Amino acid sequence: MSAAHTTANPDAVEAALRQLTPRAERLLRARFGIGAADAPGHPLVLGLPARRLRRLEASAFRTLRLKALEPSPD
């Protein structure tokens, strides 16, 4: 198990995933086994070609990075 996985704040992960589109959220949850009992793996359940899954995953990560850089509304 990686250090990032063991030290991640579950509430922060859930909040970050909720910022994504439903499809991107399902993709990342399936890809990394978030909220699932089974091991992480390739999310074939979305029924998309592997190339499209990779693009969708890259887009989701870009979105998360941009959201992380936004100033907090204090």
N, CA, C and O of each residue as an XYZ file, in Angstrom:
296
protein
N       0.847     -1.181      0.000
C       0.000      0.000      0.000
C       0.888      1.238      0.000
O       1.874      1.297      0.735
N       0.549      2.206     -0.804
C       1.390      3.394     -0.913
C       1.145      4.349      0.254
O       0.104      4.296      0.908
N       2.103      5.207      0.498
C       1.986      6.177      1.581
C       0.868      7.166      1.309
O       0.175      7.591      2.234
N       0.684      7.538      0.043
C      -0.376      8.486     -0.301
C      -1.743      7.892      0.009
O      -2.653      8.596      0.447
N      -1.876      6.601     -0.221
C      -3.158      5.955      0.028
C      -3.462      5.883      1.522
O      -4.609      6.062      1.930
N      -2.459      5.627      2.325
C      -2.685      5.455      3.754
C      -2.832      6.783      4.486
O      -3.415      6.820      5.569
N      -2.323      7.864      3.929
C      -2.381      9.146      4.624
C      -3.439     10.091      4.064
O      -3.612     11.188      4.596
N      -4.142      9.705      3.022
C      -5.141     10.579      2.413
C      -6.322     10.771      3.356
O      -6.768      9.825      4.005
N      -6.819     11.982      3.427
C      -7.992     12.306      4.223
C      -9.220     11.872      3.422
O      -9.481     12.437      2.359
N      -9.984     10.883      3.904
C     -11.136     10.394      3.146
C     -12.153     11.484      2.828
O     -12.753     11.475      1.752
N     -12.352     12.419      3.746
C     -13.306     13.501      3.493
C     -12.820     14.411      2.370
O     -13.615     14.862      1.546
N     -11.523     14.680      2.336
C     -10.961     15.528      1.282
C     -11.048     14.827     -0.073
O     -11.321     15.467     -1.089
N     -10.817     13.530     -0.090
C     -10.908     12.766     -1.335
C     -12.339     12.805     -1.851
O     -12.568     13.050     -3.035
N     -13.304     12.565     -0.965
C     -14.716     12.591     -1.367
C     -15.111     13.971     -1.890
O     -15.807     14.076     -2.900
N     -14.675     15.017     -1.213
C     -15.001     16.379     -1.645
C     -14.399     16.676     -3.012
O     -15.040     17.310     -3.851
N     -13.179     16.224     -3.236
C     -12.530     16.454     -4.525
C     -13.255     15.695     -5.630
O     -13.472     16.243     -6.711
N     -13.627     14.457     -5.378
C     -14.310     13.663     -6.406
C     -15.677     14.242     -6.750
O     -16.120     14.138     -7.894
N     -16.345     14.845     -5.785
C     -17.663     15.438     -6.047
C     -17.587     16.642     -6.975
O     -18.611     17.066     -7.512
N     -16.398     17.202     -7.177
C     -16.238     18.341     -8.071
C     -16.195     17.924     -9.536
O     -16.283     18.766    -10.430
N     -16.059     16.630     -9.778
C     -15.936     16.114    -11.139
C     -17.301     15.788    -11.718
O     -18.305     15.745    -11.007
N     -17.317     15.559    -13.024
C     -18.540     15.078    -13.656
C     -18.821     13.677    -13.135
O     -17.895     12.994    -12.696
N     -20.070     13.230    -13.170
C     -20.380     11.880    -12.691
C     -19.558     10.790    -13.385
O     -19.127      9.834    -12.740
N     -19.347     10.928    -14.666
C     -18.578      9.926    -15.408
C     -17.118      9.906    -14.964
O     -16.540      8.837    -14.767
N     -16.525     11.085    -14.807
C     -15.129     11.160    -14.364
C     -14.994     10.653    -12.936
O     -14.010      9.996    -12.596
N     -15.974     10.955    -12.109
C     -15.943     10.461    -10.729
C     -15.991      8.937    -10.704
O     -15.205      8.304     -9.999
N     -16.911      8.342    -11.471
C     -16.994      6.875    -11.536
C     -15.699      6.269    -12.049
O     -15.251      5.233    -11.557
N     -15.096      6.921    -13.043
C     -13.847      6.425    -13.616
C     -12.746      6.379    -12.556
O     -12.094      5.348    -12.390
N     -12.537      7.476    -11.844
C     -11.467      7.514    -10.849
C     -11.759      6.573     -9.678
O     -10.843      5.949     -9.141
N     -13.017      6.470     -9.287
C     -13.367      5.533     -8.212
C     -13.048      4.097     -8.629
O     -12.495      3.329     -7.843
N     -13.393      3.739     -9.852
C     -13.124      2.379    -10.330
C     -11.627      2.161    -10.532
O     -11.097      1.108    -10.179
N     -10.955      3.142    -11.091
C      -9.523      3.022    -11.398
C      -8.678      2.820    -10.151
O      -7.726      2.039    -10.155
N      -9.033      3.533     -9.077
C      -8.231      3.485     -7.859
C      -8.911      2.739     -6.713
O      -8.395      2.724     -5.596
N     -10.058      2.126     -6.976
C     -10.737      1.331     -5.958
C     -11.244      2.157     -4.792
O     -11.246      1.682     -3.656
N     -11.669      3.369     -5.046
C     -12.161      4.249     -3.983
C     -13.610      3.873     -3.676
O     -14.480      3.927     -4.546
N     -13.845      3.496     -2.438
C     -15.190      3.129     -2.027
C     -15.621      1.763     -2.518
O     -16.812      1.449     -2.503
N     -14.683      0.952     -2.950
C     -15.008     -0.380     -3.445
C     -14.244     -1.427     -2.644
O     -13.131     -1.180     -2.180
N     -14.845     -2.583     -2.491
C     -14.207     -3.665     -1.750
C     -13.149     -4.376     -2.589
O     -12.201     -4.942     -2.046
N     -13.308     -4.346     -3.902
C     -12.353     -5.047     -4.757
C     -11.132     -4.182     -5.048
O     -11.125     -2.982     -4.775
N     -10.122     -4.799     -5.594
C      -8.861     -4.112     -5.884
C      -9.037     -3.116     -7.026
O      -9.898     -3.303     -7.886
N      -8.225     -2.060     -7.038
C      -8.286     -1.107     -8.137
C      -7.951     -1.792     -9.460
O      -7.220     -2.782     -9.490
N      -8.473     -1.274    -10.510
C      -8.180     -1.835    -11.817
C      -8.707     -0.959    -12.924
O      -9.200      0.142    -12.679
N      -8.604     -1.443    -14.134
C      -9.069     -0.678    -15.285
C     -10.592     -0.678    -15.320
O     -11.197     -1.750    -15.331
N     -11.218      0.465    -15.337
C     -12.672      0.556    -15.229
C     -13.406      0.253    -16.537
O     -13.913      1.164    -17.190
N     -13.462     -1.001    -16.910
C     -14.154     -1.370    -18.135
C     -15.660     -1.222    -18.003
O     -16.382     -1.293    -18.998
N     -16.136     -1.017    -16.792
C     -17.571     -0.918    -16.574
C     -18.197      0.278    -17.280
O     -19.405      0.288    -17.517
N     -17.411      1.269    -17.613
C     -17.965      2.437    -18.297
C     -18.271      2.150    -19.758
O     -18.971      2.928    -20.406
N     -17.765      1.057    -20.280
C     -18.045      0.686    -21.654
C     -17.411      1.605    -22.683
O     -17.948      1.770    -23.778
N     -16.293      2.197    -22.353
C     -15.599      3.102    -23.267
C     -14.291      2.477    -23.718
O     -13.704      1.675    -22.993
N     -13.831      2.836    -24.909
C     -12.523      2.342    -25.349
C     -11.402      2.849    -24.427
O     -11.520      3.907    -23.808
N     -10.331      2.083    -24.352
C      -9.216      2.427    -23.461
C      -8.666      3.820    -23.757
O      -8.312      4.555    -22.835
N      -8.593      4.183    -25.018
C      -8.063      5.507    -25.378
C      -8.925      6.622    -24.791
O      -8.404      7.610    -24.274
N     -10.240      6.461    -24.873
C     -11.158      7.462    -24.332
C     -11.065      7.504    -22.804
O     -11.144      8.578    -22.206
N     -10.896      6.336    -22.172
C     -10.739      6.293    -20.726
C      -9.499      7.052    -20.281
O      -9.530      7.768    -19.280
N      -8.412      6.899    -21.020
C      -7.178      7.620    -20.676
C      -7.368      9.125    -20.804
O      -6.894      9.881    -19.957
N      -8.060      9.571    -21.857
C      -8.304     11.008    -22.030
C      -9.210     11.543    -20.924
O      -8.980     12.632    -20.398
N     -10.231     10.779    -20.578
C     -11.145     11.191    -19.522
C     -10.419     11.258    -18.178
O     -10.646     12.179    -17.394
N      -9.558     10.295    -17.918
C      -8.778     10.295    -16.682
C      -7.845     11.504    -16.625
O      -7.729     12.152    -15.584
N      -7.189     11.804    -17.729
C      -6.287     12.962    -17.778
C      -7.064     14.254    -17.545
O      -6.592     15.149    -16.843
N      -8.242     14.349    -18.129
C      -9.077     15.531    -17.945
C      -9.517     15.668    -16.489
O      -9.536     16.775    -15.951
N      -9.866     14.565    -15.856
C     -10.283     14.595    -14.451
C      -9.137     15.069    -13.569
O      -9.343     15.869    -12.656
N      -7.928     14.578    -13.838
C      -6.777     15.012    -13.043
C      -6.479     16.490    -13.261
O      -6.110     17.184    -12.315
N      -6.633     16.990    -14.500
C      -6.436     18.420    -14.761
C      -7.442     19.235    -13.958
O      -7.088     20.245    -13.351
N      -8.690     18.796    -13.958
C      -9.732     19.494    -13.213
C      -9.400     19.540    -11.726
O      -9.537     20.585    -11.089
N      -8.966     18.413    -11.173
C      -8.620     18.369     -9.756
C      -7.449     19.286     -9.432
O      -7.446     19.956     -8.400
N      -6.444     19.315    -10.327
C      -5.298     20.202    -10.092
C      -5.723     21.662    -10.126
O      -5.294     22.453     -9.285
N      -6.564     22.027    -11.092
C      -7.022     23.415    -11.188
C      -7.852     23.804     -9.975
O      -7.712     24.913     -9.461
N      -8.710     22.911     -9.515
C      -9.527     23.195     -8.331
C      -8.649     23.361     -7.097
O      -8.946     24.182     -6.229
N      -7.566     22.584     -7.014
C      -6.665     22.674     -5.869
C      -5.928     24.009     -5.851
O      -5.548     24.493     -4.785
N      -5.726     24.604     -7.019
C      -5.002     25.870     -7.104
C      -5.879     27.088     -6.868
O      -5.372     28.190     -6.657
N      -7.212     26.894     -6.904
C      -8.120     28.009     -6.682
C      -8.016     28.482     -5.234
O      -7.877     27.669     -4.321
N      -8.083     29.801     -5.027
C      -8.046     30.298     -3.647
C      -9.305     29.874     -2.906
O     -10.386     29.817     -3.493
N      -9.168     29.578     -1.621
C     -10.319     29.170     -0.833
C     -11.207     30.382     -0.551
O     -10.702     31.490     -0.370
N     -12.520     30.179     -0.513
C     -13.453     31.310     -0.322
C     -13.576     31.692      1.146
O     -14.631     31.489      1.747
N     -12.530     32.235      1.728
C     -12.550     32.653      3.143
C     -13.026     34.061      3.297
O     -13.102     34.568      4.417
